[in-house]
Amino acid sequence: MKKYNSIYIGVIIGVLSVFLSFIVFYFIKFNDISLSDYFGTLFHNKRILSPLLSLAGIPNLVFFYLFINKNKYKTARGIILATFILVLAVVLVKIFM
């Protein structure tokens, strides 16, 4: 199964897991407002966006360990790359917003 051992697939998995974490958090906590209002509130309010971005990286740990245990090291590297991009986004939000 070498076709699932790619850095690009790892980055895609890492980014999608962050996005899906945003959606899950919406359904758990903010389902009384519309989805567009939810994203608008997130991107205009640093107090909500920064911690939520930090929490959204937790599913990447699960995927990282899953692919490490299956010896798919390139995919695990892609997930780590996506996590580093997420950390950079958190730092930028904290500094500039």
MARKOLLO-329842 format. One record per residue (C-alpha): residue in one letter; y, x, z; chain; residue number from 1. Coordinates in steps of 0.001 Angstrom, whole numbers. Layout:
residues N
   residuo         v         u         w   cadena   num
         a         Y         X         Z        A   NUM
...
This chain:
residues 97
   residuo         v         u         w   cadena   num
         m         0         0         0        A     1
         k      2529      2594     -1022        A     2
         k      4761       -50     -2553        A     3
         y      5986     -1055       911        A     4
         n      6809      2529      1883        A     5
         s     10364      2947       621        A     6
         i     13719      3686      2231        A     7
         y     15312       888       205        A     8
         i     12897     -1690      1587        A     9
         g     13640      -450      5110        A    10
         v     17387      -821      4601        A    11
         i     16908     -4325      3207        A    12
         i     14709     -5284      6169        A    13
         g     17224     -3821      8616        A    14
         v     20188     -5653      7087        A    15
         l     18325     -8944      6740        A    16
         s     17144     -8824     10350        A    17
         v     20760     -8422     11497        A    18
         f     21869    -11348      9356        A    19
         l     18983    -13500     10572        A    20
         s     19899    -12600     14157        A    21
         f     23375    -14008     13513        A    22
         i     21826    -17241     12209        A    23
         v     19399    -17537     15146        A    24
         f     22232    -16972     17610        A    25
         y     24195    -19725     15837        A    26
         f     21358    -22218     16260        A    27
         i     20831    -21275     19902        A    28
         k     24414    -21125     21129        A    29
         f     26916    -22589     18641        A    30
         n     25127    -25391     16798        A    31
         d     27924    -27873     17620        A    32
         i     30309    -26272     15072        A    33
         s     29790    -25707     11369        A    34
         l     28304    -22478     10091        A    35
         s     31479    -21522      8246        A    36
         d     33564    -22051     11408        A    37
         y     31036    -19940     13315        A    38
         f     31385    -16987     10942        A    39
         g     35158    -17427     10849        A    40
         t     35293    -17307     14635        A    41
         l     33064    -14241     14736        A    42
         f     35122    -12195     12321        A    43
         h     38419    -13062     13974        A    44
         n     37353    -12549     17591        A    45
         k     36353     -9045     18721        A    46
         r     35103    -10302     22077        A    47
         i     32326    -12235     20375        A    48
         l     31635    -10079     17312        A    49
         s     31126     -6708     18973        A    50
         p     28478     -7763     21521        A    51
         l     26751     -9959     18962        A    52
         l     26555     -7064     16504        A    53
         s     25030     -4953     19248        A    54
         l     22428     -7590     20077        A    55
         a     21648     -8157     16406        A    56
         g     20211     -4643     16199        A    57
         i     17380     -5370     18623        A    58
         p     15039     -6883     15989        A    59
         n     15335     -3605     14073        A    60
         l     13440     -1946     16932        A    61
         v     10527     -4316     16417        A    62
         f     10404     -3648     12689        A    63
         f     10797        98     13244        A    64
         y      7801       288     15568        A    65
         l      5774     -1991     13302        A    66
         f      6257       309     10318        A    67
         i      5802      3494     12367        A    68
         n      2443      2214     13618        A    69
         k      1395      1434     10039        A    70
         n      2391      4972      8943        A    71
         k      5131      3686      6648        A    72
         y      7573      6426      7581        A    73
         k      9980      5981      4671        A    74
         t     10444      2309      5454        A    75
         a     11014      3181      9121        A    76
         r     13687      5672      8024        A    77
         g     15392      2916      6046        A    78
         i     15440       684      9110        A    79
         i     16978      3513     11127        A    80
         l     19597      3980      8384        A    81
         a     20465       276      8563        A    82
         t     20725       576     12341        A    83
         f     23109      3538     12029        A    84
         i     25246      1491      9653        A    85
         l     25239     -1302     12245        A    86
         v     26325      1142     14970        A    87
         l     29140      2344     12713        A    88
         a     30208     -1283     12209        A    89
         v     30250     -1874     15982        A    90
         v     32395      1220     16529        A    91
         l     34793       194     13757        A    92
         v     35109     -3327     15191        A    93
         k     35842     -1903     18646        A    94
         i     38506       466     17283        A    95
         f     40274     -1600     14635        A    96
         m     40018     -5213     15788        A    97
